[in-house]
């Protein structure tokens, strides 16, 4: 693995801190009037998702990790394993549920991004697109007069997840979901 200096820091760079892989989300080079320069960073754990604020001395070296993103397609679930197929090589791989972000919003044939440590070929995690479109399979029927301003009700989606939707949503409607937060965004018409 390559060593990088603080002068090489940029947003998106992945580095190892205390044995964990972090991605730099924000950094600021500071040159105070007295003393040596330093770099303030905000880091996000690639696997854990935890956020860390860390300060480095100017010129300090850290170990960089190269990660690759690959397009996969979700095929089926077998217990706690989700089987995915690479969209270019057609290679199939099983991924355990703990390495999947937002598994509750996955449906068969959906596109997924798998993030791999390029040095060790280890699968770090797999994630859905930020927004997914799913069909409502069960919810209480809408009543004339229900509006978007009204309130919300639970709705079960085709993936098995349950979310809160506006009162005017009916069974069979397609809804756009924010997969990161698990929230309703809008009704989709095809």
C-alpha positions in Angstrom: 0.0 0.0 0.0 1.2 3.5 -0.9 2.1 6.2 1.6 0.6 9.6 0.9 1.5 13.0 2.4 -1.0 15.5 3.8 -0.2 17.6 0.7 -1.8 14.8 -1.4 -5.1 14.9 0.6 -8.3 15.4 -1.5 -11.9 14.6 -1.0 -12.7 10.9 -1.6 -9.1 9.7 -0.8 -9.3 6.5 1.2 -6.7 6.0 4.0 -6.1 3.6 6.9 -6.3 5.0 10.4 -5.9 2.6 13.4 -6.5 -0.4 11.1 -9.8 0.9 9.7 -10.4 2.3 6.2 -11.7 5.9 6.1 -12.6 8.2 3.3 -11.7 11.9 3.5 -14.9 13.9 3.2 -13.5 17.4 4.1 -10.0 18.8 4.8 -8.5 22.2 5.5 -4.8 23.1 5.5 -4.1 25.6 8.4 -1.0 27.7 8.7 -1.1 29.5 12.1 1.1 32.5 12.8 3.1 30.6 15.4 4.0 26.9 15.2 3.9 24.4 12.4 1.2 24.0 9.8 -1.4 21.3 10.1 -4.3 19.7 8.2 -7.8 19.3 9.8 -9.8 16.5 8.3 -13.3 15.0 8.5 -13.2 11.3 7.8 -16.0 8.8 7.3 -15.5 5.0 8.0 -15.9 3.1 4.7 -17.2 0.0 6.4 -18.5 1.3 9.8 -19.9 4.7 8.6 -18.7 6.4 11.7 -17.4 10.0 11.3 -14.1 11.0 12.8 -12.4 14.5 13.1 -8.6 14.1 12.9 -5.7 16.6 12.7 -2.5 15.8 11.0 0.8 17.7 11.0 1.8 19.1 7.7 3.9 16.6 5.7 2.8 13.6 7.8 2.4 10.4 5.9 -0.5 8.0 6.1 -1.2 4.7 4.2 -3.6 5.1 1.3 -6.0 2.4 0.1 -7.2 2.1 -3.4 -10.9 1.1 -3.6 -12.8 0.2 -6.8 -16.5 0.4 -7.5 -18.0 -2.3 -9.6 -21.6 -2.6 -11.1 -23.5 -5.6 -10.0 -27.1 -6.8 -10.3 -29.0 -8.4 -7.4 -30.2 -11.9 -8.3 -31.7 -13.5 -5.3 -31.5 -14.1 -1.5 -30.6 -17.4 0.2 -30.9 -17.0 3.9 -28.4 -14.3 5.0 -26.5 -14.3 1.7 -27.4 -12.0 -1.2 -26.3 -13.3 -4.6 -25.1 -10.7 -7.0 -23.9 -10.8 -10.6 -21.2 -8.6 -12.1 -22.8 -6.7 -15.0 -19.8 -7.0 -17.3 -18.1 -10.3 -16.5 -21.3 -12.1 -15.4 -19.4 -13.5 -12.4 -21.7 -14.3 -9.5 -20.8 -13.7 -5.8 -22.6 -14.1 -2.5 -22.5 -11.2 -0.1 -23.5 -11.5 3.6 -26.2 -9.2 4.8 -23.9 -7.2 7.1 -21.9 -5.9 4.1 -25.1 -4.5 2.4 -26.3 -1.0 3.1 -30.1 -0.6 2.8 -30.8 -4.3 2.2 -34.5 -3.7 3.0 -35.0 -1.8 -0.2 -33.5 -4.4 -2.6 -35.5 -6.1 -5.2 -34.5 -8.7 -7.8 -32.7 -7.4 -10.9 -31.8 -4.1 -9.2 -28.5 -2.4 -9.9 -26.0 -2.3 -7.0 -22.5 -0.9 -6.5 -20.0 -3.2 -4.8 -16.9 -1.4 -3.3 -13.8 -3.6 -3.2 -10.4 -3.0 -1.7 -8.2 -3.2 -4.8 -5.1 -4.4 -2.9 -6.7 -7.4 -1.1 -9.7 -7.9 -3.4 -11.8 -7.9 -0.2 -15.5 -6.8 -0.6 -15.9 -3.8 1.8 -19.6 -3.2 1.2 -22.4 -3.0 -1.3 -24.8 -0.1 -1.7 -28.0 0.8 -3.5 -28.4 3.9 -5.6 -29.5 6.9 -3.5 -33.1 6.7 -4.8 -35.0 3.5 -5.7 -38.5 3.0 -7.2 -40.6 0.3 -5.5 -44.2 -0.8 -5.8 -46.6 -0.5 -2.8 -48.0 -4.0 -2.2 -50.1 -3.3 0.9 -51.5 -0.2 2.5 -54.8 1.1 3.7 -56.9 2.5 0.9 -56.9 6.2 0.2 -60.1 8.2 0.9 -61.5 11.0 -1.2 -60.3 14.3 0.3 -56.9 12.9 1.4 -54.2 15.4 0.4 -50.4 15.6 0.3 -50.7 17.9 3.3 -52.8 15.4 5.3 -50.7 12.9 7.2 -49.1 9.6 6.6 -49.8 5.9 6.9 -47.6 2.7 6.8 -47.1 1.0 3.4 -45.4 -2.3 2.7 -43.2 -2.3 -0.4 -42.4 -5.1 -2.8 -39.0 -5.5 -1.2 -40.7 -6.3 2.1 -39.8 -3.0 3.8 -42.4 -0.8 5.5 -42.3 3.0 5.3 -44.5 5.9 6.0 -46.3 7.4 2.9 -48.9 10.2 2.3 -52.5 9.2 2.7 -53.2 9.4 -1.1 -50.9 6.5 -1.9 -52.7 3.3 -2.9 -51.7 -0.3 -3.4 -50.1 -0.8 -6.8 -48.6 2.8 -6.9 -44.9 3.2 -7.6 -43.0 5.3 -5.1 -39.6 6.8 -5.1 -37.7 6.1 -1.9 -34.5 7.7 -0.4 -32.7 4.5 0.2 -30.1 6.0 2.6 -32.8 7.3 5.0 -35.7 5.0 4.2 -38.1 7.8 3.5 -40.8 8.5 0.9 -39.9 11.1 -1.8 -42.6 11.1 -4.4 -45.2 9.0 -6.3 -43.9 7.9 -9.7 -46.1 7.7 -12.9 -44.9 5.6 -15.8 
